[in-house]
Amino acid sequence: MNSTVASLAGTPAASPLGYFSWTFGQAARDPYYIMVIIYIFYPYFSNTVVGDPVRGQALIGYITAA
């Protein structure tokens, strides 16, 4: 039996360095979305607009899944 780890596509899985590099590359590419939408707008929407943080997070989940 082969003990190598494979991805869902059947190719070898990425190394931890690959995951780390992708994370920082994505953060450098999309700073507006990451900073403004995730850290400012989503908490504002769930706490202020909706008024209930739990229900607000559920609505954000429905919106992003649609």
Secondary structure, 3 states (H helix, E strand, C coil): CCCCCECCCCCECCCHHHHHHHHHHHHHHCHHHHHHHHHHHHHHHHHHHCCCHHHHHHHHHHHHHC
